[in-house]
Amino acid sequence: MTYNFCTLFDKNYAYRGLAMYFSLAKHCSNFVLWVLCMDGEIYDLLLGMNLPNVFLIKLSDVEDNELLAIKKSRSSGEYCWTITSSFMLHIFKTDLRIRSITYLDADLYFFSTPKPIFDEIGDGSILIVRHNYSKELYYQEERSGIYNVSLVCIKNDKEGRRCLEWWRRQCIKWCYSKHENGKFGDQMYLNDWPTRFKGVHVLRQKGANLAPWNLNRYIVSSYKDQVFVDEDPLIFFHFHSLKIYGYDNFSLYLNSYLISFFDEKVVYSPYVDHLNAIIKKIRNDFPKFTYGFDNRPTLEIRLKQFVKRKLLILFYLRSFLR
């Protein structure tokens, strides 16, 4: 069976997107990755790299009149959220033989085979993953949603296509990086999918979508080069909030998260090492490509993160002393 995955990113997410691809290629031998290139620079870079099992899609191939009509009203990030469902539908229309498509955020990184994910969906049409917030961050579920659009698997059947068409319509109407009437980006539309659509399966694997916001729910361990989340193998980690300022110059996570030294060692260090290797290769092979790095946060943002971190520490201390 060939697994069809898709992702989208621009020049600023180049190193993350490439790390995701290489980790997927390491752990999944039979796959195709469809990449929607959100700008010309990333298209040219990936075209020059000629990566195996990758199909490059230009933004203009997916955009239609409805998307173009609202494009100027969305930020670049909001437009990425808006176009995700349209991209997935485009793939189904491009190749009618595709049985399912699995969207992946570009900042995911695979540590083992994704096969257990697909074993779970069975006869279902739609697979989604929960945020599974740690206790101290559970309040975020109300603001960011029950489910996370880090991985969404949709089958090319009647209910799967109905879901994508509905999601596309909602995102064209409203998809912004703010909270309004129970909405946030493209993500909170997923909240009622288990009741709105038939055949929705919520992934049970603890090792899928491990992230800085849920690490403290689990016991992370390592044995013979395999990382485990409680008793489940770590399949992929979502490196949300990691910033790349340059070669060997990273901010691993927002100060509002508390990550142990062990988790940094077994989860974050392999990813950072791989990012450094990719940055070095791109610099050598494509010296004109100077993108992919983040701007440093302002003093105001750093102060807010500092306060959040102190509040989290107080939360842990109170929980420990009870």
Residue, then its C-alpha position, 0 to 999 in steps of 0.5 A: m500500500t502506498y501512503n499519500f501524504c500532503t503538506l504545505f509551506d513557504k520559504n520560511y518553513a523550508y528547513r522544518g518541511l525538509a526535516m519532516y520529509f526526511s524523517l518520513a522517508k526514513h520510517c515509511s518506505n512506500f509513500v508519496l508526499w504532495v507539497l503545496c509550495m506557498d511561494g516561488e522560492i520554495y518551489d525552486l529549491l525543492l525542484g532543484m533538490n529533486l527529492p524522491n517520492v515528492f510531487l510539487i504543486k504550485l499555489s496557482d494550481v490550487e487557487d480558484n476564484e473563491l480563494l483569490a477573492i479572500k486571499k488579501s484579507r488573510s495573513s500568510g499563516e491564515y491563508c495556509w490554514t484556509i487553503t489546506s482543505s482545498f489542497m486536499l480536494h485538489i489531490f483527490k481530483t488530480d488522481l482519482r486512484i488515491r484512496s486517502i490523503t493525510y495532511l501533515d503540518a510541516d513542523l512534525y518529525f517522525f521517530s518511527t513508522p506511521k503504520p499504527i495510525f492507519d491501522e487504527i482508522g479501519d473502515g472509518s472515513i476521517l481520522i483526527v488527533r486530540h491536543n491532549y493538553s497537560k493538566e496545567l494547559y488544559y484551559q487552552e482547549e477552549r481557545s484552540g480546540i479539542y483537536n489539532v490539525s497537525l495530522v488529518c487523514i481523509k478517505n476518498d469516499k462520499e463522507g470524506r469528500r463531504c467533510l472536506e467540502w464542508w471544511r473548505r466552505q467554512c474556511i473560505k467564510w472565516c479563517y483568522s488567527k483570532h477567537e470569535n464565536g467559538k472559532f479559531g483558524d481552521q482548527m476549531y471547525l473540527n470540534d464537532w466532526p465526530t457528530r457532524f460526520k459519519g466514520v470519524h475516528v479519534l486517534r488513540q496512539k499516545g505516540a502520535n502528536l506528542a507536543p510541548w503542550n502535552l508532554n507532561r501527561y506522559i512518561v517519556s522513555s528511551y530504549k535501544d534508540q526507540v523513544f516511548v510515550d508511556e507504553d507506545p512508541l513515539i511516532f511523531f512529535h509536533f515541534h510547535s513554537l520551535k524557532i530557528y534563528g540560524y545554524d545551531n541557533f535555536s529557541l526550542y519552545l516558548n517559555s510558557y512550556l516546561i520541558s524536562f532535560f531528558d525530553e530535550k535530550v531524547v526528543y529535541s536534540p535529534y531534531v535540532d541535529h537534523l535541522n543543522a545538517i539540513i541548513k548546512k547542506i542547503r547553504n553548500d548546495f544552494p547558496k542563494f537560498t537565504y531564507g528559513f530563519d525566524n525573527r527574534p521575539t520583541l521584548e514585550i513578547r519575551l516578558k509575556q512568555f517569562v510571566k507565563r513560565k513563572l505561573l506554570i512553575l507556581f502551578y507545579l509547586r502547588s500541585f506537588l505540595r498538595 
